[in-house]
């Protein structure tokens, strides 16, 4: 599943990188159109037809990958950095600092995302930077929880206790000893966050809050919905939506596979296959002892 | 910690959250670029006096947080006569201001529309929960089979699917069918028409509800699947199996019951997403609820309406979470605060 996802993602990344070479037309230049060109269905010159301004849909679709991937990667990276830092500090120090940090995580989790993003972007303006900032600054809560719960168990392990006993500083322990242990989980989560960010960007754009100077899949869907719906212009409506599904599905497949590899939970199952079940129980036993030894 | 303490703790958290939302809502709409009065007045020919009068009616001539000058004069009560206290006072009276675009009272607008959104969310969410729990249970039980892989792929696919796009696809598919794809009722029908009217409204609800249900079923499949899988790895399942209980009984009496607990929390936690989904679905199907109201307000930069809708949505999600926490502590006596 992960390999399929990676292959799909490579196609999209290639689309974004080589957009100027791949796209048959430049979607950012003005075109002279006749009335027949408006929302013209697909033909040999325009494989996905034309939009409400007579522009080639396929070219816009290819260029749109740039915005989605930019927003997805930068916003997710922001969330990853903030979430990991908060999780490390909250988990390692615990006490009052940890409590305050985790309560602010709870607070952000309970506020409905989309309405919050809508009002902030509506007030602050719909530039690309604002969109990235809002998505990145609101999306770190799950990572913080994940990291904290991992840190809580890792920080009692032998190698951390040893490092502490020889006088390593808190920052050093967190960075050199605990961080490498939580990194795989964080990366799996960050990959999933990219898809969440891409979906958030396209939803905002669809609702009329995308960066108006850029061509993105969400912006295309907004135009298509506002102007192409009555003409049932499927060639304008479906491709950008399918592109969003395509790229976020690939990221979810990759993230899910990574998660299954690095996440130690959910390995045993007592109900399905009796033969495998015995093997699993036998194999599960040392793990339980290990857990006991570590916690004690 | 005792259960009553736990509930008090959760209540306190909800109160703090509500207060923070109130502050945020006040602050966000104060940092709007430009003079708020200019947003209301479009005519540049309005006299200074008239402008000042509008400022006075909205309390915009007062300081934002705190009046230090009046405090220096010894007027302690007057020092709190500010924009913030005016905002709180209006809120307590249920006054959410007036819409820029329609000149209507925002509280009235919200009251008129909130039930339409509740119906949509309730219908979509209940279908999604029931379907998601059933499919998730089966997927976890038959873990590793083709059936499980199929359900998992379906769930991941709907996760990748933007809610509004699901709506658009349904409109394209059914646009020429018998089911209406937009609005709440066929123009011409009135509530006085009785059953015909409500039947018509129900027909208009079908596609938006299906759109919501499809998108959120996947999410619940994933939650239920991992919940049941965790339960199935517990030793008491092995014991039950050893006692010779049938698979059906183990699934029903042990797996389902124990996996229900995390489900309650997840339904509340994902309620925020569901609200977001309703905004998108209402936009696509022109269903005149809170979501469509927000969409229209965004297009017209109708800030009082945006502020009011955000407040009501945030407050309902916070209350739903509080309710889930209380319910959870009743269902699971082991629960206690960290």
Interface residues (C-beta under 8 A of the other chain):
Chain A: X103 X106 X107 X109 X110 X111 X112 X113 X114 X115 X116 X118 X119 X120 X122 X123 X125 X195 X199 X202 X203 X206 X207 X208 X209 X221 X225 X229 X232 X234 X237 X238 X241 X244 X245 X248 X249 X252 X253 X256 X265 X266 X267 X268 X269 X270 X271 X272 X273 X277 X281
Chain B: X13 X16 X17 X20 X21 X28 X29 X31 X32 X33 X141 X142 X143 X144 X156 X157 X159 X160 X161 X162 X163 X164 X165 X168 X169 X171 X172 X175 X226 X229 X230 X232 X233 X234 X235 X237 X238 X241 X247 X250 X251 X255 X269 X271 X272 X273 X275 X276 X279 X280 X283 X284 X294 X295 X297 X298 X299 X301 X303 X306 X307 X309 X310 X313 X314 X317 X318 X321
